[in-house]
Amino acid sequence: MAARGPGRVSVLLPTYNERDNLPLVVWLLVRTFRHSGIDFEIIIIDDGSPDGTKEVAQQLEKIYGSDKILLRPRARKLGLGTAYIHGMKYATGNFIVIMDADLSHHPKFIPEFIRKQQEGNFDIVSGTRYKGNGGVYGWDLKRKLISRGANFLTQVLLRPGASDLTGSFRLYRKEVLEKLMEKCVSKGYVFQMEMIVRARQLGFTVGEVPISFVDRVYGESKLGGNEIVSFLKGLLTLFATT
């Protein structure tokens, strides 16, 4: 770590049916931050999970303290982009980390994100599966082809200046994320892609850190046919408007 610390880091964790994964990802986050000496808070945005995720989050608040774990639920599933907007209202950190709650993203990479940010004074640091020693583990061939194909299409059509547009493990300066939220109109999985495209338009700088993406341990993937169709529609919309 550089001598000058990052201040406080706020982690936004949107959840839907993650009762089995949430305790472990929170434990890994707390351990990582404490070991690195980084001040932090974890904001859990649960979208009315029927499996008891909210109740698990309430227990985690009691275990780690409400200054470190903030449960800010919503009544129903309203989309990833609006979940981040909701969580941002309560974030007090200088930097915001967005990541999945299903253990696909290991918190051990967050200190690397912070080091990268400090080295290049980047506005955004994005985890990439497609550079250096980054990779994907646990996916079947079909899922890998879908991911690679989606990323290839975005590179060809949008030329974003980043190697992994569809990833969702990133570090943002808080004020940069706020500005991007004002510009982004996409929902679901397209939201992550639009964030980087809009960042390029607005002149924000993006650094990358290779990460290992591991398929979820518990629960079912939320990527289905409807999401793929929505992604393609969103990609064409961005191509036409950027």
Secondary structure, 3 states (H helix, E strand, C coil): CCCCCCCEEEEEEEECCCCCCHHHHHHHHHHHHHHHCCEEEEEEEEECCCCCHHHHHHHHHHHHCCCCEEECCECCCCCHHHHHHHHHCCCCCCEEEECCCCCCCCHHHHHHHHHHHHHHCCCEEEEECCCCCCEEECCCHHHHHHHHHHHHHHHHHHCCCCCCCCCCCEEEEHHHHHHHHHHCCCCCCHHHHHHHHHHHHHCCCEEEEECEEECCCCCCCCCCHHHHHHHHHHHHHHHHHC
